[in-house]
Amino acid sequence: MVEASMPADTQGEFIRCPRCGQKTRTKVLPSTVLIEFPLFCPKCKCELIVSFRKGTLTRAAGA
Ligand SMILES: [Zn+2]
């Protein structure tokens, strides 16, 4: 039997929409890196192209 030392699946947090500030359904860990990721906001009902690195979310220019 192989036991992997996986971290608890309760880690991470939901990305907040840079447009309206509401939580989206996309979850990231502090170590997650996203580059030009199409983030869908259920509140705005639209996609925003964002990047996420070192715990900081930035909205891609021209998105
Ligand atoms: Zn939004």
N, CA, C, O and the ligand as a Tripos MOL2 file, in Angstrom:
@<TRIPOS>MOLECULE
protein
  253   251    64     0     0
PROTEIN
NO_CHARGES

@<TRIPOS>ATOM
      1 N           0.8530   -1.2010    0.0000 N.3       1 MET1
      2 CA          0.0000    0.0000    0.0000 C.3       1 MET1
      3 C           0.8870    1.2500    0.0000 C.2       1 MET1
      4 O           1.8410    1.3580    0.7720 O.2       1 MET1
      5 N           0.5580    2.1520   -0.8530 N.am      2 VAL2
      6 CA          1.3250    3.3940   -0.9350 C.3       2 VAL2
      7 C           0.5320    4.5180   -0.2750 C.2       2 VAL2
      8 O          -0.6360    4.7510   -0.5880 O.2       2 VAL2
      9 N           1.1880    5.1920    0.6270 N.am      3 GLU3
     10 CA          0.5250    6.3290    1.2800 C.3       3 GLU3
     11 C           1.2360    7.6170    0.9040 C.2       3 GLU3
     12 O           2.4020    7.8190    1.2430 O.2       3 GLU3
     13 N           0.5430    8.4590    0.2210 N.am      4 ALA4
     14 CA          1.1000    9.7520   -0.1450 C.3       4 ALA4
     15 C           0.7720   10.7630    0.9500 C.2       4 ALA4
     16 O          -0.3320   10.7810    1.4940 O.2       4 ALA4
     17 N           1.7350   11.5810    1.2520 N.am      5 SER5
     18 CA          1.5060   12.5940    2.2810 C.3       5 SER5
     19 C           0.8860   13.8350    1.6480 C.2       5 SER5
     20 O           1.5320   14.8680    1.4760 O.2       5 SER5
     21 N          -0.3700   13.6910    1.3160 N.am      6 MET6
     22 CA         -1.0750   14.8060    0.6990 C.3       6 MET6
     23 C          -1.5100   15.8180    1.7500 C.2       6 MET6
     24 O          -1.9240   15.4300    2.8430 O.2       6 MET6
     25 N          -1.4250   17.0890    1.4440 N.am      7 PRO7
     26 CA         -1.9310   18.0920    2.3850 C.3       7 PRO7
     27 C          -3.4550   18.0240    2.4610 C.2       7 PRO7
     28 O          -4.1170   17.4950    1.5680 O.2       7 PRO7
     29 N          -3.9730   18.5510    3.5100 N.am      8 ALA8
     30 CA         -5.4260   18.5380    3.6790 C.3       8 ALA8
     31 C          -6.1080   19.2680    2.5310 C.2       8 ALA8
     32 O          -5.6150   20.2840    2.0410 O.2       8 ALA8
     33 N          -7.2310   18.7400    2.1170 N.am      9 ASP9
     34 CA         -7.9150   19.3420    0.9780 C.3       9 ASP9
     35 C          -8.7640   20.5450    1.3740 C.2       9 ASP9
     36 O          -9.5630   21.0560    0.5890 O.2       9 ASP9
     37 N          -8.5690   20.9720    2.5970 N.am     10 THR10
     38 CA         -9.2960   22.1680    3.0420 C.3      10 THR10
     39 C          -8.4570   23.4310    2.8380 C.2      10 THR10
     40 O          -8.8810   24.5380    3.1710 O.2      10 THR10
     41 N          -7.2620   23.2400    2.2870 N.am     11 GLN11
     42 CA         -6.4050   24.4010    2.0650 C.3      11 GLN11
     43 C          -6.8980   25.2080    0.8710 C.2      11 GLN11
     44 O          -7.7410   24.7610    0.0930 O.2      11 GLN11
     45 N          -6.3630   26.3730    0.7570 N.am     12 GLY12
     46 CA         -6.6820   27.2100   -0.3900 C.3      12 GLY12
     47 C          -7.8690   28.1150   -0.1210 C.2      12 GLY12
     48 O          -8.5530   28.0100    0.8970 O.2      12 GLY12
     49 N          -8.0820   28.9990   -1.0660 N.am     13 GLU13
     50 CA         -9.1950   29.9260   -0.9420 C.3      13 GLU13
     51 C          -9.7270   30.2590   -2.3320 C.2      13 GLU13
     52 O          -9.0340   30.0980   -3.3370 O.2      13 GLU13
     53 N         -10.9460   30.7170   -2.3630 N.am     14 PHE14
     54 CA        -11.5570   31.0410   -3.6440 C.3      14 PHE14
     55 C         -11.0670   32.4000   -4.1330 C.2      14 PHE14
     56 O         -10.9640   33.3570   -3.3660 O.2      14 PHE14
     57 N         -10.7750   32.4580   -5.3990 N.am     15 ILE15
     58 CA        -10.3410   33.7170   -6.0050 C.3      15 ILE15
     59 C         -11.5020   34.7040   -5.9740 C.2      15 ILE15
     60 O         -12.6470   34.3540   -6.2600 O.2      15 ILE15
     61 N         -11.1840   35.9250   -5.6280 N.am     16 ARG16
     62 CA        -12.2070   36.9710   -5.6720 C.3      16 ARG16
     63 C         -12.1790   37.6540   -7.0340 C.2      16 ARG16
     64 O         -11.1140   37.9130   -7.5940 O.2      16 ARG16
     65 N         -13.3360   37.9310   -7.5400 N.am     17 CYS17
     66 CA        -13.4510   38.5970   -8.8260 C.3      17 CYS17
     67 C         -12.8640   40.0040   -8.7340 C.2      17 CYS17
     68 O         -13.2680   40.7790   -7.8680 O.2      17 CYS17
     69 N         -11.9190   40.3500   -9.6100 N.am     18 PRO18
     70 CA        -11.3230   41.6850   -9.5670 C.3      18 PRO18
     71 C         -12.3050   42.7720   -9.9880 C.2      18 PRO18
     72 O         -12.0350   43.9620   -9.8260 O.2      18 PRO18
     73 N         -13.4210   42.3620  -10.5190 N.am     19 ARG19
     74 CA        -14.4070   43.3250  -11.0070 C.3      19 ARG19
     75 C         -15.4200   43.7030   -9.9280 C.2      19 ARG19
     76 O         -15.6740   44.8830   -9.6820 O.2      19 ARG19
     77 N         -15.9950   42.6780   -9.2860 N.am     20 CYS20
     78 CA        -17.0440   42.9410   -8.3060 C.3      20 CYS20
     79 C         -16.6450   42.5620   -6.8840 C.2      20 CYS20
     80 O         -17.3370   42.9220   -5.9330 O.2      20 CYS20
     81 N         -15.5280   41.8310   -6.7280 N.am     21 GLY21
     82 CA        -15.0510   41.4930   -5.4010 C.3      21 GLY21
     83 C         -15.7050   40.2760   -4.7860 C.2      21 GLY21
     84 O         -15.3630   39.8870   -3.6690 O.2      21 GLY21
     85 N         -16.6380   39.6690   -5.4930 N.am     22 GLN22
     86 CA        -17.2880   38.4620   -4.9920 C.3      22 GLN22
     87 C         -16.3890   37.2530   -5.2080 C.2      22 GLN22
     88 O         -15.5610   37.2250   -6.1180 O.2      22 GLN22
     89 N         -16.5680   36.2690   -4.3610 N.am     23 LYS23
     90 CA        -15.8130   35.0450   -4.5280 C.3      23 LYS23
     91 C         -16.3130   34.2950   -5.7570 C.2      23 LYS23
     92 O         -17.5160   34.1870   -5.9990 O.2      23 LYS23
     93 N         -15.3560   33.7800   -6.5240 N.am     24 THR24
     94 CA        -15.7150   32.9320   -7.6550 C.3      24 THR24
     95 C         -15.6830   31.4790   -7.1970 C.2      24 THR24
     96 O         -15.4470   31.1990   -6.0220 O.2      24 THR24
     97 N         -15.9140   30.5820   -8.1020 N.am     25 ARG25
     98 CA        -15.8790   29.1610   -7.7590 C.3      25 ARG25
     99 C         -14.5220   28.5420   -8.0520 C.2      25 ARG25
    100 O         -14.3620   27.3230   -8.0120 O.2      25 ARG25
    101 N         -13.5540   29.3880   -8.3450 N.am     26 THR26
    102 CA        -12.2070   28.9010   -8.6340 C.3      26 THR26
    103 C         -11.3500   29.0100   -7.3830 C.2      26 THR26
    104 O         -11.2320   30.0790   -6.7860 O.2      26 THR26
    105 N         -10.7710   27.9170   -7.0080 N.am     27 LYS27
    106 CA         -9.9960   27.8500   -5.7790 C.3      27 LYS27
    107 C          -8.5160   27.7790   -6.0970 C.2      27 LYS27
    108 O          -8.1070   27.1180   -7.0520 O.2      27 LYS27
    109 N          -7.7150   28.4600   -5.2930 N.am     28 VAL28
    110 CA         -6.2690   28.4100   -5.4770 C.3      28 VAL28
    111 C          -5.5930   28.1790   -4.1290 C.2      28 VAL28
    112 O          -6.1340   28.4950   -3.0690 O.2      28 VAL28
    113 N          -4.4080   27.6250   -4.2120 N.am     29 LEU29
    114 CA         -3.5440   27.4940   -3.0500 C.3      29 LEU29
    115 C          -2.5590   28.6480   -3.0570 C.2      29 LEU29
    116 O          -2.3590   29.2860   -4.0900 O.2      29 LEU29
    117 N          -1.9360   28.9240   -1.9100 N.am     30 PRO30
    118 CA         -0.9220   30.0020   -1.8840 C.3      30 PRO30
    119 C           0.2070   29.7550   -2.8750 C.2      30 PRO30
    120 O           0.8590   30.6940   -3.3310 O.2      30 PRO30
    121 N           0.4350   28.4930   -3.2040 N.am     31 SER31
    122 CA          1.5180   28.1470   -4.1240 C.3      31 SER31
    123 C           1.0430   28.0290   -5.5690 C.2      31 SER31
    124 O           1.8330   27.7520   -6.4720 O.2      31 SER31
    125 N          -0.2540   28.2410   -5.7780 N.am     32 THR32
    126 CA         -0.7990   28.1310   -7.1310 C.3      32 THR32
    127 C          -0.2940   29.2560   -8.0230 C.2      32 THR32
    128 O          -0.1700   30.4010   -7.5900 O.2      32 THR32
    129 N          -0.0080   28.9170   -9.2640 N.am     33 VAL33
    130 CA          0.3740   29.9250  -10.2510 C.3      33 VAL33
    131 C          -0.5700   29.8150  -11.4410 C.2      33 VAL33
    132 O          -0.7090   28.7530  -12.0480 O.2      33 VAL33
    133 N          -1.2050   30.9160  -11.7590 N.am     34 LEU34
    134 CA         -2.0670   30.9710  -12.9350 C.3      34 LEU34
    135 C          -1.5300   32.0490  -13.8650 C.2      34 LEU34
    136 O          -1.1640   33.1390  -13.4240 O.2      34 LEU34
    137 N          -1.4870   31.7400  -15.1340 N.am     35 ILE35
    138 CA         -1.0310   32.7260  -16.1130 C.3      35 ILE35
    139 C          -2.1050   32.8720  -17.1760 C.2      35 ILE35
    140 O          -2.4280   31.9260  -17.8960 O.2      35 ILE35
    141 N          -2.6500   34.0740  -17.2590 N.am     36 GLU36
    142 CA         -3.7120   34.3750  -18.2200 C.3      36 GLU36
    143 C          -4.8040   33.3110  -18.1590 C.2      36 GLU36
    144 O          -5.1230   32.6450  -19.1430 O.2      36 GLU36
    145 N          -5.3470   33.1870  -16.9820 N.am     37 PHE37
    146 CA         -6.3890   32.1980  -16.7230 C.3      37 PHE37
    147 C          -7.7680   32.8370  -16.9130 C.2      37 PHE37
    148 O          -8.0330   33.9020  -16.3560 O.2      37 PHE37
    149 N          -8.6420   32.2030  -17.6870 N.am     38 PRO38
    150 CA         -9.9890   32.7480  -17.8610 C.3      38 PRO38
    151 C         -10.8450   32.4590  -16.6350 C.2      38 PRO38
    152 O         -11.4070   31.3730  -16.4920 O.2      38 PRO38
    153 N         -10.9310   33.4320  -15.7710 N.am     39 LEU39
    154 CA        -11.6730   33.3050  -14.5190 C.3      39 LEU39
    155 C         -13.1390   33.6740  -14.7400 C.2      39 LEU39
    156 O         -13.4580   34.7860  -15.1620 O.2      39 LEU39
    157 N         -14.0110   32.7320  -14.4490 N.am     40 PHE40
    158 CA        -15.4430   33.0130  -14.6180 C.3      40 PHE40
    159 C         -16.0410   33.4710  -13.2960 C.2      40 PHE40
    160 O         -15.8850   32.8050  -12.2730 O.2      40 PHE40
    161 N         -16.7160   34.5950  -13.3210 N.am     41 CYS41
    162 CA        -17.3900   35.1090  -12.1420 C.3      41 CYS41
    163 C         -18.8890   34.8480  -12.2760 C.2      41 CYS41
    164 O         -19.5170   35.3410  -13.2130 O.2      41 CYS41
    165 N         -19.4720   34.0770  -11.3490 N.am     42 PRO42
    166 CA        -20.9060   33.7950  -11.4270 C.3      42 PRO42
    167 C         -21.7620   35.0260  -11.1310 C.2      42 PRO42
    168 O         -22.9510   35.0520  -11.4480 O.2      42 PRO42
    169 N         -21.1620   36.0290  -10.5320 N.am     43 LYS43
    170 CA        -21.8900   37.2590  -10.2190 C.3      43 LYS43
    171 C         -21.9780   38.1630  -11.4500 C.2      43 LYS43
    172 O         -23.0530   38.6320  -11.8230 O.2      43 LYS43
    173 N         -20.8260   38.3900  -12.0650 N.am     44 CYS44
    174 CA        -20.7820   39.2140  -13.2770 C.3      44 CYS44
    175 C         -21.2550   38.4350  -14.4910 C.2      44 CYS44
    176 O         -21.6450   39.0140  -15.5050 O.2      44 CYS44
    177 N         -21.2150   37.1080  -14.3740 N.am     45 LYS45
    178 CA        -21.5440   36.2340  -15.4990 C.3      45 LYS45
    179 C         -20.6700   36.5280  -16.7070 C.2      45 LYS45
    180 O         -21.1350   36.5810  -17.8450 O.2      45 LYS45
    181 N         -19.3890   36.7170  -16.4180 N.am     46 CYS46
    182 CA        -18.4630   36.9310  -17.5230 C.3      46 CYS46
    183 C         -17.0990   36.3830  -17.1380 C.2      46 CYS46
    184 O         -16.8350   36.0780  -15.9750 O.2      46 CYS46
    185 N         -16.2560   36.2670  -18.1220 N.am     47 GLU47
    186 CA        -14.9000   35.7860  -17.8980 C.3      47 GLU47
    187 C         -13.9390   36.9580  -17.8770 C.2      47 GLU47
    188 O         -14.0300   37.8900  -18.6760 O.2      47 GLU47
    189 N         -13.0120   36.8770  -16.9300 N.am     48 LEU48
    190 CA        -11.9450   37.8560  -16.8610 C.3      48 LEU48
    191 C         -10.6300   37.1030  -16.9490 C.2      48 LEU48
    192 O         -10.4450   36.0810  -16.2880 O.2      48 LEU48
    193 N          -9.7310   37.6020  -17.7560 N.am     49 ILE49
    194 CA         -8.4280   36.9590  -17.8620 C.3      49 ILE49
    195 C          -7.5400   37.4750  -16.7300 C.2      49 ILE49
    196 O          -7.2470   38.6670  -16.6420 O.2      49 ILE49
    197 N          -7.1280   36.5620  -15.8820 N.am     50 VAL50
    198 CA         -6.3460   36.9570  -14.7180 C.3      50 VAL50
    199 C          -5.0800   36.1060  -14.6250 C.2      50 VAL50
    200 O          -4.9750   35.0330  -15.2180 O.2      50 VAL50
    201 N          -4.1430   36.6210  -13.8690 N.am     51 SER51
    202 CA         -2.9550   35.8580  -13.5120 C.3      51 SER51
    203 C          -2.8510   35.8440  -11.9940 C.2      51 SER51
    204 O          -3.2290   36.8060  -11.3270 O.2      51 SER51
    205 N          -2.3390   34.7570  -11.4620 N.am     52 PHE52
    206 CA         -2.2110   34.6120  -10.0190 C.3      52 PHE52
    207 C          -0.8380   34.0550   -9.7210 C.2      52 PHE52
    208 O          -0.4670   32.9820  -10.1980 O.2      52 PHE52
    209 N          -0.0940   34.7940   -8.9300 N.am     53 ARG53
    210 CA          1.2670   34.3540   -8.6110 C.3      53 ARG53
    211 C           1.6520   34.8860   -7.2410 C.2      53 ARG53
    212 O           1.4030   36.0450   -6.9120 O.2      53 ARG53
    213 N           2.2620   34.0140   -6.4510 N.am     54 LYS54
    214 CA          2.7200   34.3730   -5.1060 C.3      54 LYS54
    215 C           1.5950   34.9920   -4.2810 C.2      54 LYS54
    216 O           1.8020   35.9430   -3.5280 O.2      54 LYS54
    217 N           0.4100   34.4320   -4.4420 N.am     55 GLY55
    218 CA         -0.7210   34.8760   -3.6350 C.3      55 GLY55
    219 C          -1.3550   36.1700   -4.0770 C.2      55 GLY55
    220 O          -2.2260   36.7030   -3.3890 O.2      55 GLY55
    221 N          -0.9280   36.6880   -5.2280 N.am     56 THR56
    222 CA         -1.4570   37.9610   -5.6980 C.3      56 THR56
    223 C          -2.1700   37.7800   -7.0400 C.2      56 THR56
    224 O          -1.6280   37.2060   -7.9840 O.2      56 THR56
    225 N          -3.3830   38.2800   -7.0880 N.am     57 LEU57
    226 CA         -4.1580   38.1950   -8.3180 C.3      57 LEU57
    227 C          -4.0250   39.4810   -9.1120 C.2      57 LEU57
    228 O          -4.1950   40.5750   -8.5760 O.2      57 LEU57
    229 N          -3.7210   39.3410  -10.3850 N.am     58 THR58
    230 CA         -3.6650   40.5050  -11.2500 C.3      58 THR58
    231 C          -4.5370   40.2710  -12.4610 C.2      58 THR58
    232 O          -4.6350   39.1540  -12.9710 O.2      58 THR58
    233 N          -5.1600   41.3240  -12.9100 N.am     59 ARG59
    234 CA         -6.0290   41.2190  -14.0710 C.3      59 ARG59
    235 C          -5.1960   41.5370  -15.3180 C.2      59 ARG59
    236 O          -4.5030   42.5520  -15.3880 O.2      59 ARG59
    237 N          -5.2880   40.6480  -16.2790 N.am     60 ALA60
    238 CA         -4.4940   40.8290  -17.4820 C.3      60 ALA60
    239 C          -4.9400   42.0810  -18.2320 C.2      60 ALA60
    240 O          -6.1310   42.3870  -18.2900 O.2      60 ALA60
    241 N          -4.0000   42.7820  -18.7890 N.am     61 ALA61
    242 CA         -4.2960   43.9870  -19.5460 C.3      61 ALA61
    243 C          -5.0950   43.6410  -20.7940 C.2      61 ALA61
    244 O          -4.8110   42.6630  -21.4850 O.2      61 ALA61
    245 N          -6.0870   44.4560  -21.0610 N.am     62 GLY62
    246 CA         -6.8860   44.2440  -22.2600 C.3      62 GLY62
    247 C          -7.9650   43.1910  -22.1200 C.2      62 GLY62
    248 O          -8.6850   42.9020  -23.0760 O.2      62 GLY62
    249 N          -8.0810   42.6220  -20.9490 N.am     63 ALA63
    250 CA         -9.1010   41.5940  -20.7380 C.3      63 ALA63
    251 C         -10.4480   42.2260  -20.4340 C.2      63 ALA63
    252 O         -11.4310   41.5140  -20.2280 O.2      63 ALA63
    253 ZN        -17.5260   39.5810  -10.6880 Zn       64 ZN64
@<TRIPOS>BOND
     1     1     2 1
     2     2     3 1
     3     3     4 2
     4     3     5 am
     5     5     6 1
     6     6     7 1
     7     7     8 2
     8     7     9 am
     9     9    10 1
    10    10    11 1
    11    11    12 2
    12    11    13 am
    13    13    14 1
    14    14    15 1
    15    15    16 2
    16    15    17 am
    17    17    18 1
    18    18    19 1
    19    19    20 2
    20    19    21 am
    21    21    22 1
    22    22    23 1
    23    23    24 2
    24    23    25 am
    25    25    26 1
    26    26    27 1
    27    27    28 2
    28    27    29 am
    29    29    30 1
    30    30    31 1
    31    31    32 2
    32    31    33 am
    33    33    34 1
    34    34    35 1
    35    35    36 2
    36    35    37 am
    37    37    38 1
    38    38    39 1
    39    39    40 2
    40    39    41 am
    41    41    42 1
    42    42    43 1
    43    43    44 2
    44    43    45 am
    45    45    46 1
    46    46    47 1
    47    47    48 2
    48    47    49 am
    49    49    50 1
    50    50    51 1
    51    51    52 2
    52    51    53 am
    53    53    54 1
    54    54    55 1
    55    55    56 2
    56    55    57 am
    57    57    58 1
    58    58    59 1
    59    59    60 2
    60    59    61 am
    61    61    62 1
    62    62    63 1
    63    63    64 2
    64    63    65 am
    65    65    66 1
    66    66    67 1
    67    67    68 2
    68    67    69 am
    69    69    70 1
    70    70    71 1
    71    71    72 2
    72    71    73 am
    73    73    74 1
    74    74    75 1
    75    75    76 2
    76    75    77 am
    77    77    78 1
    78    78    79 1
    79    79    80 2
    80    79    81 am
    81    81    82 1
    82    82    83 1
    83    83    84 2
    84    83    85 am
    85    85    86 1
    86    86    87 1
    87    87    88 2
    88    87    89 am
    89    89    90 1
    90    90    91 1
    91    91    92 2
    92    91    93 am
    93    93    94 1
    94    94    95 1
    95    95    96 2
    96    95    97 am
    97    97    98 1
    98    98    99 1
    99    99   100 2
   100    99   101 am
   101   101   102 1
   102   102   103 1
   103   103   104 2
   104   103   105 am
   105   105   106 1
   106   106   107 1
   107   107   108 2
   108   107   109 am
   109   109   110 1
   110   110   111 1
   111   111   112 2
   112   111   113 am
   113   113   114 1
   114   114   115 1
   115   115   116 2
   116   115   117 am
   117   117   118 1
   118   118   119 1
   119   119   120 2
   120   119   121 am
   121   121   122 1
   122   122   123 1
   123   123   124 2
   124   123   125 am
   125   125   126 1
   126   126   127 1
   127   127   128 2
   128   127   129 am
   129   129   130 1
   130   130   131 1
   131   131   132 2
   132   131   133 am
   133   133   134 1
   134   134   135 1
   135   135   136 2
   136   135   137 am
   137   137   138 1
   138   138   139 1
   139   139   140 2
   140   139   141 am
   141   141   142 1
   142   142   143 1
   143   143   144 2
   144   143   145 am
   145   145   146 1
   146   146   147 1
   147   147   148 2
   148   147   149 am
   149   149   150 1
   150   150   151 1
   151   151   152 2
   152   151   153 am
   153   153   154 1
   154   154   155 1
   155   155   156 2
   156   155   157 am
   157   157   158 1
   158   158   159 1
   159   159   160 2
   160   159   161 am
   161   161   162 1
   162   162   163 1
   163   163   164 2
   164   163   165 am
   165   165   166 1
   166   166   167 1
   167   167   168 2
   168   167   169 am
   169   169   170 1
   170   170   171 1
   171   171   172 2
   172   171   173 am
   173   173   174 1
   174   174   175 1
   175   175   176 2
   176   175   177 am
   177   177   178 1
   178   178   179 1
   179   179   180 2
   180   179   181 am
   181   181   182 1
   182   182   183 1
   183   183   184 2
   184   183   185 am
   185   185   186 1
   186   186   187 1
   187   187   188 2
   188   187   189 am
   189   189   190 1
   190   190   191 1
   191   191   192 2
   192   191   193 am
   193   193   194 1
   194   194   195 1
   195   195   196 2
   196   195   197 am
   197   197   198 1
   198   198   199 1
   199   199   200 2
   200   199   201 am
   201   201   202 1
   202   202   203 1
   203   203   204 2
   204   203   205 am
   205   205   206 1
   206   206   207 1
   207   207   208 2
   208   207   209 am
   209   209   210 1
   210   210   211 1
   211   211   212 2
   212   211   213 am
   213   213   214 1
   214   214   215 1
   215   215   216 2
   216   215   217 am
   217   217   218 1
   218   218   219 1
   219   219   220 2
   220   219   221 am
   221   221   222 1
   222   222   223 1
   223   223   224 2
   224   223   225 am
   225   225   226 1
   226   226   227 1
   227   227   228 2
   228   227   229 am
   229   229   230 1
   230   230   231 1
   231   231   232 2
   232   231   233 am
   233   233   234 1
   234   234   235 1
   235   235   236 2
   236   235   237 am
   237   237   238 1
   238   238   239 1
   239   239   240 2
   240   239   241 am
   241   241   242 1
   242   242   243 1
   243   243   244 2
   244   243   245 am
   245   245   246 1
   246   246   247 1
   247   247   248 2
   248   247   249 am
   249   249   250 1
   250   250   251 1
   251   251   252 2
@<TRIPOS>SUBSTRUCTURE
     1 MET1         2 RESIDUE 1 A MET
     2 VAL2         6 RESIDUE 1 A VAL
     3 GLU3        10 RESIDUE 1 A GLU
     4 ALA4        14 RESIDUE 1 A ALA
     5 SER5        18 RESIDUE 1 A SER
     6 MET6        22 RESIDUE 1 A MET
     7 PRO7        26 RESIDUE 1 A PRO
     8 ALA8        30 RESIDUE 1 A ALA
     9 ASP9        34 RESIDUE 1 A ASP
    10 THR10       38 RESIDUE 1 A THR
    11 GLN11       42 RESIDUE 1 A GLN
    12 GLY12       46 RESIDUE 1 A GLY
    13 GLU13       50 RESIDUE 1 A GLU
    14 PHE14       54 RESIDUE 1 A PHE
    15 ILE15       58 RESIDUE 1 A ILE
    16 ARG16       62 RESIDUE 1 A ARG
    17 CYS17       66 RESIDUE 1 A CYS
    18 PRO18       70 RESIDUE 1 A PRO
    19 ARG19       74 RESIDUE 1 A ARG
    20 CYS20       78 RESIDUE 1 A CYS
    21 GLY21       82 RESIDUE 1 A GLY
    22 GLN22       86 RESIDUE 1 A GLN
    23 LYS23       90 RESIDUE 1 A LYS
    24 THR24       94 RESIDUE 1 A THR
    25 ARG25       98 RESIDUE 1 A ARG
    26 THR26      102 RESIDUE 1 A THR
    27 LYS27      106 RESIDUE 1 A LYS
    28 VAL28      110 RESIDUE 1 A VAL
    29 LEU29      114 RESIDUE 1 A LEU
    30 PRO30      118 RESIDUE 1 A PRO
    31 SER31      122 RESIDUE 1 A SER
    32 THR32      126 RESIDUE 1 A THR
    33 VAL33      130 RESIDUE 1 A VAL
    34 LEU34      134 RESIDUE 1 A LEU
    35 ILE35      138 RESIDUE 1 A ILE
    36 GLU36      142 RESIDUE 1 A GLU
    37 PHE37      146 RESIDUE 1 A PHE
    38 PRO38      150 RESIDUE 1 A PRO
    39 LEU39      154 RESIDUE 1 A LEU
    40 PHE40      158 RESIDUE 1 A PHE
    41 CYS41      162 RESIDUE 1 A CYS
    42 PRO42      166 RESIDUE 1 A PRO
    43 LYS43      170 RESIDUE 1 A LYS
    44 CYS44      174 RESIDUE 1 A CYS
    45 LYS45      178 RESIDUE 1 A LYS
    46 CYS46      182 RESIDUE 1 A CYS
    47 GLU47      186 RESIDUE 1 A GLU
    48 LEU48      190 RESIDUE 1 A LEU
    49 ILE49      194 RESIDUE 1 A ILE
    50 VAL50      198 RESIDUE 1 A VAL
    51 SER51      202 RESIDUE 1 A SER
    52 PHE52      206 RESIDUE 1 A PHE
    53 ARG53      210 RESIDUE 1 A ARG
    54 LYS54      214 RESIDUE 1 A LYS
    55 GLY55      218 RESIDUE 1 A GLY
    56 THR56      222 RESIDUE 1 A THR
    57 LEU57      226 RESIDUE 1 A LEU
    58 THR58      230 RESIDUE 1 A THR
    59 ARG59      234 RESIDUE 1 A ARG
    60 ALA60      238 RESIDUE 1 A ALA
    61 ALA61      242 RESIDUE 1 A ALA
    62 GLY62      246 RESIDUE 1 A GLY
    63 ALA63      250 RESIDUE 1 A ALA
    64 ZN64       253 GROUP 0 **** ****
